[in-house]
């Protein structure tokens, strides 16, 4: 609804084995280590990019501790535990509808709503200011 804040942590709920989550690499203290629900940040990142392109107000977003290979720099959104969340606000005057479609190895997020800003164009530009080489890279 207008003014509501979408929370990735709230929508996903507990990420534990009983909910079907598996172990996969996660970033802990700048290193890749096995962890439950590894890879869920690709879902959060996809939602973040949909919100950016829809020109929604980003309320809360944290980048990974290491560069990730699946999006351009600055285009990722990590979630972890109960405290690191991705949130955006519906800053439009009408309700929105979020659709997430999962196929074999892809996820697509669509955000539908009234066209309140006809002719609006959103461009996202990522710039790298500095690179630090590391042995660990997230794919």
N, CA, C and O of each residue as an XYZ file, in Angstrom:
556
protein
N       0.835     -1.185      0.000
C       0.000      0.000      0.000
C       0.881      1.251      0.000
O       2.054      1.172      0.366
N       0.342      2.394     -0.400
C       1.119      3.629     -0.370
C       1.683      3.897      1.030
O       0.975      3.788      2.031
N       2.953      4.243      1.076
C       3.612      4.533      2.348
C       4.142      3.325      3.079
O       4.933      3.480      4.010
N       3.735      2.112      2.693
C       4.222      0.901      3.357
C       5.673      0.626      3.009
O       6.155      0.992      1.937
N       6.362     -0.029      3.942
C       7.752     -0.420      3.732
C       7.804     -1.929      3.548
O       7.307     -2.686      4.382
N       8.411     -2.356      2.448
C       8.632     -3.775      2.145
C       9.926     -4.196      2.828
O      10.947     -3.525      2.682
N       9.897     -5.289      3.565
C      11.070     -5.833      4.242
C      11.361     -7.229      3.721
O      10.511     -8.116      3.797
N      12.555     -7.422      3.194
C      12.956     -8.738      2.687
C      12.951     -9.771      3.818
O      12.488    -10.895      3.622
N      13.460     -9.403      4.994
C      13.488    -10.345      6.120
C      12.082    -10.763      6.530
O      11.840    -11.932      6.830
N      11.163     -9.816      6.544
C       9.781    -10.126      6.932
C       9.130    -11.066      5.930
O       8.428    -12.001      6.316
N       9.360    -10.818      4.636
C       8.744    -11.639      3.595
C       9.324    -13.056      3.591
O       8.587    -14.033      3.459
N      10.644    -13.160      3.736
C      11.278    -14.481      3.687
C      11.040    -15.298      4.947
O      10.984    -16.527      4.888
N      10.900    -14.636      6.074
C      10.738    -15.356      7.333
C      12.028    -16.056      7.722
O      13.091    -15.753      7.181
N      11.937    -16.989      8.656
C      13.150    -17.676      9.118
C      13.809    -18.470      7.988
O      13.141    -19.206      7.261
N      15.103    -18.313      7.855
C      15.848    -19.056      6.839
C      16.587    -20.183      7.549
O      17.751    -20.056      7.928
N      15.866    -21.292      7.716
C      16.451    -22.435      8.417
C      16.164    -23.726      7.650
O      15.412    -23.733      6.675
N      16.768    -24.794      8.101
C      16.650    -26.081      7.408
C      15.202    -26.566      7.348
O      14.798    -27.175      6.358
N      14.422    -26.306      8.388
C      13.028    -26.773      8.393
C      12.187    -26.052      7.337
O      11.131    -26.550      6.947
N      12.639    -24.898      6.876
C      11.959    -24.161      5.809
C      12.505    -24.538      4.425
O      12.082    -23.981      3.413
N      13.450    -25.493      4.391
C      13.973    -25.980      3.116
C      15.275    -25.340      2.670
O      15.765    -25.640      1.581
N      15.842    -24.471      3.481
C      17.104    -23.826      3.105
C      18.261    -24.806      3.249
O      18.271    -25.648      4.146
N      19.227    -24.682      2.358
C      20.406    -25.550      2.322
C      21.653    -24.725      2.588
O      21.612    -23.495      2.602
N      22.774    -25.430      2.801
C      24.057    -24.755      2.969
C      24.636    -24.380      1.620
O      24.528    -25.128      0.648
N      25.248    -23.218      1.578
C      25.953    -22.714      0.405
C      26.909    -21.638      0.906
O      26.793    -21.216      2.057
N      27.850    -21.181      0.080
C      28.806    -20.180      0.557
C      28.133    -18.874      0.994
O      27.242    -18.358      0.319
N      28.581    -18.361      2.136
C      28.174    -17.054      2.643
C      29.437    -16.283      3.002
O      30.486    -16.885      3.234
N      29.347    -14.967      3.051
C      30.499    -14.143      3.409
C      30.458    -13.894      4.915
O      29.507    -13.316      5.443
N      31.508    -14.342      5.585
C      31.646    -14.113      7.023
C      33.022    -13.519      7.267
O      34.040    -14.140      6.961
N      33.045    -12.315      7.820
C      34.301    -11.605      8.085
C      35.209    -11.557      6.859
O      36.417    -11.773      6.957
N      34.610    -11.271      5.709
C      35.394    -11.101      4.492
C      35.867    -12.383      3.831
O      36.679    -12.339      2.908
N      35.368    -13.530      4.292
C      35.761    -14.817      3.707
C      34.515    -15.627      3.361
O      33.464    -15.479      3.985
N      34.654    -16.479      2.359
C      33.557    -17.385      2.001
C      33.607    -18.613      2.895
O      34.632    -19.286      3.001
N      32.482    -18.888      3.532
C      32.361    -20.058      4.393
C      30.998    -20.684      4.169
O      30.063    -19.987      3.774
N      30.857    -22.005      4.417
C      29.540    -22.626      4.259
C      28.571    -22.062      5.297
O      28.935    -21.856      6.455
N      27.343    -21.820      4.869
C      26.335    -21.309      5.794
C      24.944    -21.587      5.281
O      24.731    -21.727      4.077
N      24.005    -21.667      6.191
C      22.622    -21.936      5.841
C      22.044    -20.755      5.060
O      22.254    -19.601      5.433
N      21.331    -21.037      3.998
C      20.661    -20.042      3.148
C      21.635    -19.211      2.335
O      21.300    -18.106      1.909
N      22.832    -19.726      2.115
C      23.769    -19.039      1.222
C      23.131    -18.904     -0.144
O      22.497    -19.839     -0.634
N      23.290    -17.765     -0.752
C      22.706    -17.519     -2.065
C      21.399    -16.752     -2.009
O      20.935    -16.258     -3.036
N      20.788    -16.638     -0.824
C      19.507    -15.932     -0.713
C      19.678    -14.452     -1.057
O      18.711    -13.780     -1.416
N      20.891    -13.953     -0.949
C      21.134    -12.543     -1.283
C      20.928    -12.263     -2.771
O      20.718    -11.113     -3.158
N      20.986    -13.295     -3.604
C      20.695    -13.079     -5.021
C      19.216    -12.710     -5.189
O      18.859    -11.954     -6.092
N      18.377    -13.241     -4.328
C      16.952    -12.881     -4.353
C      16.787    -11.449     -3.866
O      16.076    -10.655     -4.483
N      17.443    -11.120     -2.760
C      17.383     -9.766     -2.215
C      17.945     -8.753     -3.210
O      17.396     -7.663     -3.367
N      19.027     -9.109     -3.872
C      19.638     -8.234     -4.869
C      18.694     -8.005     -6.050
O      18.600     -6.888     -6.559
N      18.005     -9.042     -6.484
C      17.062     -8.911     -7.591
C      15.914     -7.974     -7.198
O      15.486     -7.140     -7.996
N      15.425     -8.114     -5.976
C      14.370     -7.221     -5.482
C      14.894     -5.784     -5.404
O      14.183     -4.847     -5.766
N      16.122     -5.606     -4.937
C      16.736     -4.276     -4.845
C      16.800     -3.612     -6.216
O      16.461     -2.436     -6.351
N      17.230     -4.352     -7.227
C      17.329     -3.789     -8.569
C      15.960     -3.437     -9.148
O      15.825     -2.436     -9.850
N      14.952     -4.247     -8.860
C      13.594     -3.924     -9.300
C      13.112     -2.637     -8.623
O      12.483     -1.793     -9.263
N      13.407     -2.491     -7.336
C      13.013     -1.277     -6.606
C      13.757     -0.054     -7.134
O      13.174      1.023     -7.256
N      15.041     -0.216     -7.448
C      15.809      0.898     -8.020
C      15.201      1.348     -9.348
O      14.978      2.536     -9.578
N      14.940      0.370    -10.215
C      14.399      0.702    -11.537
C      12.993      1.280    -11.453
O      12.579      2.036    -12.332
N      12.256      0.930    -10.400
C      10.926      1.484    -10.193
C      10.952      2.834     -9.488
O       9.909      3.451     -9.268
N      12.149      3.284     -9.139
C      12.351      4.572     -8.468
C      11.648      4.643     -7.120
O      11.071      5.668     -6.755
N      11.707      3.526     -6.382
C      11.159      3.493     -5.031
C      12.201      4.005     -4.052
O      13.402      3.953     -4.318
N      11.730      4.498     -2.924
C      12.633      4.994     -1.882
C      13.303      3.814     -1.187
O      12.621      2.956     -0.625
N      14.626      3.767     -1.221
C      15.360      2.702     -0.539
C      15.522      3.118      0.915
O      16.136      4.141      1.215
N      14.965      2.313      1.815
C      14.974      2.621      3.243
C      16.198      2.022      3.919
O      16.837      2.670      4.748
N      16.521      0.790      3.567
C      17.618      0.079      4.218
C      18.265     -0.855      3.195
O      17.580     -1.647      2.549
N      19.577     -0.757      3.054
C      20.296     -1.629      2.124
C      21.764     -1.658      2.503
O      22.359     -0.620      2.791
N      22.343     -2.844      2.503
C      23.759     -3.004      2.805
C      24.392     -3.854      1.711
O      23.850     -4.886      1.315
N      25.533     -3.411      1.237
C      26.276     -4.184      0.233
C      27.021     -5.329      0.920
O      27.234     -5.310      2.132
N      27.410     -6.321      0.125
C      28.219     -7.423      0.635
C      29.602     -6.916      1.061
O      30.039     -5.840      0.654
N      30.271     -7.712      1.882
C      31.626     -7.370      2.312
C      32.653     -7.618      1.223
O      33.770     -7.106      1.297
N      32.293     -8.394      0.219
C      33.149     -8.665     -0.937
C      32.337     -8.381     -2.192
O      31.107     -8.420     -2.171
N      33.036     -8.097     -3.279
C      32.345     -7.908     -4.556
C      31.677     -9.215     -4.975
O      32.227    -10.296     -4.764
N      30.504     -9.110     -5.561
C      29.815    -10.290     -6.079
C      29.836    -10.224     -7.603
O      29.823     -9.144     -8.192
N      29.868    -11.385     -8.221
C      30.025    -11.450     -9.678
C      28.702    -11.359    -10.432
O      28.706    -11.165    -11.647
N      27.580    -11.494     -9.746
C      26.302    -11.601    -10.459
C      25.615    -10.270    -10.731
O      24.581    -10.248    -11.399
N      26.159     -9.155    -10.234
C      25.631     -7.814    -10.561
C      26.785     -6.817    -10.594
O      27.875     -7.089    -10.090
N      26.528     -5.673    -11.190
C      27.530     -4.607    -11.245
C      27.813     -4.089     -9.833
O      26.975     -4.228     -8.943
N      28.972     -3.503     -9.631
C      29.292     -2.942     -8.303
C      28.216     -1.964     -7.837
O      27.726     -1.140     -8.609
N      27.864     -2.075     -6.566
C      26.860     -1.185     -6.001
C      25.426     -1.597     -6.256
O      24.496     -0.907     -5.840
N      25.240     -2.716     -6.936
C      23.879     -3.148     -7.288
C      23.427     -4.353     -6.461
O      22.414     -4.973     -6.786
N      24.161     -4.695     -5.396
C      23.804     -5.846     -4.570
C      23.168     -5.388     -3.257
O      23.361     -4.253     -2.821
N      22.418     -6.279     -2.646
C      21.774     -6.014     -1.356
C      21.805     -7.296     -0.537
O      21.123     -8.270     -0.857
N      22.595     -7.284      0.511
C      22.714     -8.471      1.346
C      21.656     -8.468      2.443
O      21.133     -7.419      2.822
N      21.360     -9.638      2.934
C      20.544     -9.804      4.133
C      21.244    -10.837      4.995
O      21.929    -11.719      4.477
N      21.078    -10.737      6.296
C      21.714    -11.702      7.193
C      21.023    -11.676      8.544
O      20.625    -10.624      9.044
N      20.892    -12.861      9.120
C      20.294    -12.966     10.448
C      18.956    -12.255     10.525
O      18.123    -12.353      9.624
N      18.771    -11.536     11.627
C      17.542    -10.772     11.823
C      17.783     -9.270     11.779
O      16.872     -8.483     12.038
N      19.018     -8.869     11.448
C      19.322     -7.439     11.539
C      19.706     -6.783     10.216
O      19.397     -5.608     10.016
N      20.361     -7.491      9.315
C      20.744     -6.895      8.035
C      19.622     -7.197      7.044
O      19.421     -8.338      6.628
N      18.904     -6.146      6.681
C      17.684     -6.283      5.896
C      17.763     -5.392      4.664
O      18.511     -4.414      4.643
N      16.996     -5.731      3.649
C      16.776     -4.820      2.533
C      15.331     -4.357      2.631
O      14.415     -5.175      2.717
N      15.129     -3.031      2.617
C      13.789     -2.475      2.710
C      13.627     -1.336      1.713
O      14.550     -0.557      1.480
N      12.437     -1.256      1.131
C      12.104     -0.095      0.316
C      10.673      0.330      0.626
O       9.852     -0.467      1.080
N      10.398      1.607      0.368
C       9.095      2.189      0.668
C       8.318      2.440     -0.620
O       8.880      2.889     -1.619
N       7.024      2.147     -0.584
C       6.146      2.500     -1.704
C       5.868      3.999     -1.598
O       4.944      4.426     -0.904
N       6.677      4.783     -2.293
C       6.555      6.238     -2.250
C       5.638      6.767     -3.358
O       5.747      7.920     -3.775
N       4.744      5.910     -3.819
C       3.742      6.300     -4.809
C       2.388      6.456     -4.114
O       2.247      6.097     -2.945
N       1.402      6.986     -4.823
C       0.080      7.223     -4.253
C      -0.877      6.049     -4.409
O      -2.014      6.112     -3.942
N      -0.432      4.983     -5.059
C      -1.290      3.823     -5.317
C      -0.612      2.548     -4.829
O       0.606      2.511     -4.659
N      -1.410      1.502     -4.604
C      -0.830      0.219     -4.195
C       0.076     -0.349     -5.286
O      -0.055     -0.008     -6.462
N       0.979     -1.205     -4.884
C       1.828     -1.936     -5.829
C       1.625     -3.431     -5.614
O       1.143     -3.870     -4.570
N       2.002     -4.190     -6.619
C       1.926     -5.652     -6.576
C       3.292     -6.184     -6.971
O       3.829     -5.812     -8.014
N       3.851     -7.049     -6.148
C       5.175     -7.621     -6.418
C       5.009     -9.063     -6.849
O       4.349     -9.858     -6.181
N       5.621     -9.386     -7.979
C       5.597    -10.748     -8.514
C       7.037    -11.230     -8.633
O       7.877    -10.561     -9.235
N       7.313    -12.394     -8.055
C       8.635    -13.022     -8.195
C       8.438    -14.352     -8.905
O       7.645    -15.189     -8.475
N       9.167    -14.534     -9.993
C       9.053    -15.755    -10.788
C      10.392    -16.479    -10.727
O      11.427    -15.925    -11.095
N      10.359    -17.721    -10.259
C      11.566    -18.534    -10.155
C      11.510    -19.619    -11.212
O      10.541    -20.375    -11.299
N      12.565    -19.686    -12.015
C      12.705    -20.758    -12.991
C      13.925    -21.569    -12.603
O      14.474    -21.354    -11.522
N      14.362    -22.471    -13.422
C      15.438    -23.390    -13.068
C      16.633    -22.697    -12.416
O      17.054    -23.093    -11.330
N      17.175    -21.689    -13.051
C      18.350    -21.024    -12.488
C      18.239    -19.503    -12.528
O      19.251    -18.805    -12.487
N      17.026    -18.994    -12.605
C      16.838    -17.545    -12.641
C      15.676    -17.125    -11.751
O      14.773    -17.908    -11.456
N      15.729    -15.880    -11.339
C      14.599    -15.272    -10.640
C      14.351    -13.921    -11.297
O      15.288    -13.186    -11.607
N      13.095    -13.610    -11.501
C      12.686    -12.324    -12.060
C      11.709    -11.686    -11.089
O      10.792    -12.348    -10.603
N      11.898    -10.404    -10.804
C      10.982     -9.671     -9.939
C      10.352     -8.553    -10.754
O      11.047     -7.754    -11.384
N       9.039     -8.510    -10.732
C       8.274     -7.432    -11.375
C       7.504     -6.692    -10.292
O       6.917     -7.309     -9.402
N       7.509     -5.373    -10.372
C       6.701     -4.558     -9.463
C       5.693     -3.810    -10.326
O       6.071     -3.022    -11.194
N       4.414     -4.060    -10.084
C       3.346     -3.456    -10.864
C       2.652     -2.365    -10.050
O       2.500     -2.488     -8.835
N       2.242     -1.318    -10.718
C       1.497     -0.248    -10.068
C       1.005      0.735    -11.110
O       1.269      0.574    -12.301
N       0.289      1.755    -10.660
C      -0.218      2.788    -11.558
C       0.946      3.605    -12.106
O       1.930      3.844    -11.405
N       0.833      4.024    -13.344
C       1.863      4.842    -13.970
C       1.663      6.300    -13.547
O       1.027      7.084    -14.251
N       2.219      6.646    -12.385
C       2.040      7.980    -11.828
C       3.057      8.988    -12.354
O       2.865     10.197    -12.219
N       4.110      8.504    -12.937
C       5.179      9.390    -13.400
C       5.488      9.103    -14.863
O       6.595      8.696    -15.217
N       4.497      9.322    -15.691
C       4.635      9.027    -17.116
C       5.828      9.774    -17.707
O       6.033     10.959    -17.445
N       6.599      9.060    -18.504
C       7.771      9.646    -19.135
C       9.011      9.597    -18.271
O      10.095      9.974    -18.717
N       8.867      9.133    -17.030
C      10.031      9.027    -16.151
C      10.988      7.976    -16.680
O      10.559      6.925    -17.156
N      12.267      8.252    -16.600
C      13.297      7.317    -17.035
C      14.287      7.156    -15.895
O      14.754      8.144    -15.330
N      14.609      5.915    -15.556
C      15.556      5.633    -14.483
C      16.802      5.017    -15.097
O      16.721      4.040    -15.842
N      17.934      5.584    -14.787
C      19.218      5.036    -15.230
C      20.086      4.830    -13.997
O      20.224      5.732    -13.170
N      20.659      3.666    -13.877
C      21.521      3.345    -12.740
C      22.941      3.226    -13.265
O      23.208      2.461    -14.191
N      23.835      3.977    -12.676
C      25.231      3.984    -13.107
C      26.096      3.511    -11.950
O      26.002      4.037    -10.841
N      26.936      2.519    -12.210
C      27.891      2.040    -11.205
C      29.276      2.529    -11.578
O      29.703      2.400    -12.725
N      29.972      3.090    -10.607
C      31.343      3.539    -10.828
C      32.242      2.873     -9.805
O      31.900      2.802     -8.624
N      33.388      2.388    -10.250
C      34.370      1.784     -9.357
C      35.437      2.830     -9.078
O      36.072      3.339    -10.002
N      35.633      3.149     -7.808
C      36.626      4.141     -7.413
C      37.949      3.497     -7.015
O      39.011      4.102     -7.159
N      37.879      2.268     -6.516
C      39.091      1.585     -6.069
C      38.850      0.080     -6.098
O      37.751     -0.385     -5.795
N      39.866     -0.668     -6.459
C      39.791     -2.131     -6.425
C      40.833     -2.663     -5.455
O      41.966     -2.181     -5.414
N      40.437     -3.662     -4.676
C      41.350     -4.342     -3.787
C      41.292     -5.814     -4.148
O      40.232     -6.432     -4.062
N      42.407     -6.375     -4.546
C      42.434     -7.788     -4.939
C      42.242     -8.688     -3.742
O      42.735     -8.412     -2.648
N      41.511     -9.778     -3.965
C      41.270    -10.767     -2.919
C      41.275    -12.137     -3.539
O      41.032    -12.285     -4.737
N      41.548    -13.140     -2.736
C      41.541    -14.519     -3.226
C      40.118    -15.078     -3.275
O      39.827    -15.990     -4.050
N      39.244    -14.527     -2.448
C      37.847    -14.992     -2.370
C      36.973    -14.129     -3.240
O      36.985    -12.905     -3.108
N      36.222    -14.730     -4.115
C      35.282    -13.993     -4.946
C      33.952    -14.732     -4.950
O      33.915    -15.950     -5.131
N      32.873    -14.007     -4.752
C      31.542    -14.604     -4.719
C      31.004    -14.690     -6.143
O      31.068    -13.714     -6.891
N      30.483    -15.834     -6.514
C      29.905    -16.015     -7.852
C      28.425    -16.182     -7.771
O      27.766    -16.345     -8.798
